[in-house]
Every structure is written in structure tokens, then in C-alpha cells.
Amino acid sequence: MPVEVKVPDIGDFKNIPVIELMVKVGDLVKKDDPLVTLESDKATMEVPASRSGTVTALHVQLGDRVSEGSLILTLEEANVSSTHTEALTPIPQSPQDTRNEPVSSAQSAAPTKQTGTTSSQASSAEEITITVPDIGNFENIPIIEIMAKVGDKVEANAPLITLESDKATMEVPAPQGGVITAFLVKLGDKVSQGVAIAKMTTASLAVRDTVQEELTAQSTGEPRLTKEVTQTPPVTVPSPQKPLAPEAQSVIDQVAFTKAHASPSVRHFARELGVDLSKVKGSAPKGRIVKEDIQSFVKSALAQGVQGATPGVSAGLGLGLLPWPQVDFAKFGAIEVQPLSRIKKISGANLHRNWVMIPHVTNNDDADITELEAFRVQLNSENKQADIKVTMLAFLIKAVCNALRKFPQFNASLDGDNLVVKHYYHIGFAADTPNGLMVPVIKDADKKGVLQIAQEASQLAKKARDGKLSPADMQGGTFSISSLGGIGGTYFTPIINAPEVAILGVCRSSIKPVWRENQFQPRLILPLSLSYDHRVIDGALAARFNTYLVELLADLRRATL
Ligand code: CAO
């Protein structure tokens, strides 16, 4: 019986052009196969088939504008008892997109297996509901990308959807490996913590046919175990950059990538391969880039012999650098391969991007903290029972707030041709944890006393070491401090924590002879290393900032002036 396929609820979008027809009359399509692609200036959406059948009529052409309810095509469905009209749920494109693969009649005509053949699998399958995890203070954040579709087999931590506020882009990853059985949200939906976004079965289903059986079993209403799971925290990156594969982050022109004319699945595919979309020539109408364009691009890059020597392909070579040396270390002695922790991979990719994209300069200076240290020791001896240990870090945070107030350019972020100066002072500090570097943030540090800062810093450092920091604990920083004072060293170059524009590195204080009052005196000297973004801050200003900080630390009474 014929089934009319209409444009489903696509939110506020109206009169959206059809930019791609993936099927033609006579094609056999399977359930979930994408039929057409719609693209507004904000989103690209695919309308998939909810049933298997043969396309008997196409009611739209390329370029036609459609809205919710517009008739798209008619399907002749096998084994359907009555005529009906459907508005299908649009499913954003995903890397597993099969629209360009020819649908063989064998594939399409294969009858869907019925429940009886899959009952044991279905009953052993465990279905979980994936919810939006703790995303800090963000609420009602729009979904800008859905990276998987029903039936996709995803690995643990694979990104499922992307949320984008005006401040950050966050991906919600799969809490564990499995097969997506339902999406409960669509592009443009606004979500907050706890909102259910998808369902997945965690049964290990290796092949697509088995997945299909599983879905068939589900649709028959077989009993399934459903439970909520603890969600992995989302990966947060500063807007507008999307979290690309770490190796690709350093070389891809993010702005040009964002502007490239390509659908989300093609973007995803490019990210996976580390291809800079801005370097790829699109073969589809209006120069739109399709999957094949990326495949050809990569093939031609590989054909040149030196992988990555082609601009646009990652491995760091968009910069025209030599490829990374490939060495068989085992040839020279025993080795052990240790996978990087998740935190290391995330922080490494961020550090790499920041180092490559920000022109860093570091200004070193020395602060005489003899009196300050004596005061700190005195406070701690007075406060023994109070259970708060006053640290040098707490004084540094307090002094830095004061210096930031005097030099607002340091409490800012670069946004294109604008400098966004913040009137709040949220200070991040680097914490060394068994899993890697974390940067918790002390909010409104300027409004807090040294004791409260010391207490919060110690609580946040403990949370960091215990792996319990929430995204909110790490968001909103305006300036960071990296203190190696408890460990040692003299000076170093801290890497700016983008989108901040400066960071203060602190090393171990030591007694040094200082010429004062016509004689050398033993003074406690604290080495400071201020890295700054030279696009925003001139060397003279950085020297003034450091000098002022040195004065403050020498006599914190100045902070009250
Ligand atoms: N000079 C001399 N001694 C210092 C000092 C300094 N600048 N800073 C701290 N100390 C002392 C402390 O007083 C403490 O001594 P006691 O045990 O005798 O009281 C000892 O060193 C240990 O201090 P701490 O490092 O545990 O505490 P903190 O408040 O100074 O720092 C934290 C907290 C979270 C910043 C720190 O534990 C840490 O993780 N530091 C590493 C940061 C890092 O990795 N930075 C590099 C980032 S780039 O890779």
C-alpha cells in the first residue's frame, strides 16, 4: 500500500530548500535510509524512511522549498495492510551515512526478521536512557548537531549530540558502547541537565543486520530492561570551535572549516579524518562538499607519498611541516605502550591548539615575599584549629585579582576584532592530578578573602585529584595561575588557557641575597613567569602588570589602596 512521506516537525524552520535527493523513483529503500536533505542557514536535516519500500513518486525537486507537512515522496510499502500518511522524524546526518551507497535490491528486498528469530537477543539486551549530564550553569542549550542515528553502533565516549550556548560548545558522549535505539530529541531542541536524549541497547551487536533485528524486536514491544545510567561528563570547548580529533585540532583553520559548505555528516567525516574542509573542493551544486570529495582529497594526499605533506590533511602538516617521525622503538630495546588517559588527551589537544594559535611571550620577574611568607606562617599558627591552611597560592590569587582590576586587558578574551573585557574575576589554577592536568576555577575571587580562597582552592584541588570536578567547577575562568611552587624550578613558560589572554606561572621561592639599604640581605624571592597573548598585550604592559604584582606581593597593603 502507498505511504506518503511528508516533512515532519522541523521546529521553527520554514521554506527550507531541498539540497539533496538521495533516492529516485524505483529505488528500494530500507527503514532509516535518508531520503532527502534540507538545509537552512542554521542546520542541515535529513528526512529518513521510517519503513522499507519502493519509491513510486517523488514530489519535490532540488531547490524546492518545503516546510512541515510538505509532501516529499510516496513509497509502496511491502506487507502493509492499509494506506497511511506519515511525517517522519528527521535524523541529522552521521558519519555512518549510507546515502551515497547504492541500495541493492538484495539488501532492500530482504524481509525484516521477525521477533521469533531474535527473541533471545532482544530479551538479553539491556536498554539504557542517555541523559544530559551536569553541564554546569547552562540551561536550555540548543542542540546544534546530532552525530549518530538510530541503528548506529557507537563506542563508549563517542559524541552523540553537540550543544552550543553563546559561551561554549559541549558534546554529550555515549556513556558506554552499544546501539542507538531511539533519539528523543531533534536538532534545535533546547535541553538542560537530566533531559533524556536517546536510548541505547548495550548488547554487543556486531553487524548491522543484527542491529536491525534488535530494533525489530524492540518495536514488537518485547520486555526490555530500562535503566538510567551515570553519564560521562560532556567535553567542553570554547565556542565556536568544535572538538575535533586532537591531532587535527592544531592544523585545521577552524573558522574556514565552520564556513565550508558541507552537511554535518560530511563535517563529521572530515573531522574524523583530520581533513581541513576549507581545502576541499566541493563537487555538488554550489560547491557543496560531499563525502566523495573528502575521500578523493585524502586519496590524492596519500598518493603523493608523504602522508600529511598536503595542506589540509592533519598530522600537523597543514603547516607544511615534516611528517612526524615513525620509529620502531622496539628495535632498540624493550618498550611498553601506555594509552593516554582521557583527561590527558583532552587537555593535550587544548594545550596544543593554544600553543600553536596564540603568540605567547613570557615575562619573568621576582617578587620579594619575605614579609608575606612570615604573615602566612603566622596566620597558619594562629588558625591551627580552624582547619584552613593558608597557602601562597591563595595570596597570589588575591593579588592577581587586584592586578587584573588595574590592567583590565589581562582579564579579557579575543573575539575576532574585539576584545571582550570581563568585569568579573574568576581565577583558574592548574592542579596536578594522577590522571593529568585540570584547571578548577575560583569564582568571584576578588570578592573573597584569602582564607575563603585558600579553603576553596584546597577543596577544588582535592576534587580534581579524586576525579570529581564537574564541568561547572572548570568553567568561566578569566585568568589562570599555574603554581609549581610546591615542587621546584625557577622559571617556566606556562601555556595560556584559551580563550584567556594571560597566565601566571609561579615557581618555588628561595632565599636570595638582595641589595637593600646598602647591604646584601637574605630575602625570600618568588619567581613569577607571566605568559601573555601578544596580539592583545604589548610587552610594556606585561612588564607593568608583573611589576605591579611584584609590588603587591612585597606589601599586600597596597591592594587596599
Ligand atoms: N615556594 C615555596 N614553597 C611553596 C610554594 C612556593 N611558591 N608554593 C607552595 N609551597 C609549599 C607549600 O607551602 C607546601 O609546603 P608545606 O607542606 O611545608 O606546607 C608545599 O609547597 C606543597 O604545596 P602544594 O603545592 O601542595 O599547595 P599549593 O596550595 O601551593 O598548590 C596546587 C596547590 C593544586 C596548585 C598544587 O598542589 C599543584 O597541583 N601544583 C601543580 C600545578 C601544575 O601542575 N602546574 C603545571 C601546569 S602546566 O603543566
Boltz pocket constraint, residues with backbone or C-beta under 6 A from the ligand:
constraints:
  - pocket:
      binder: B
      contacts: [[A, 391], [A, 392], [A, 393], [A, 394], [A, 429], [A, 430], [A, 431], [A, 432], [A, 433], [A, 437], [A, 457], [A, 461], [A, 482], [A, 483], [A, 484], [A, 485], [A, 486], [A, 487], [A, 494], [A, 495], [A, 506], [A, 507], [A, 508], [A, 509], [A, 510], [A, 526]]
      max_distance: 6.0
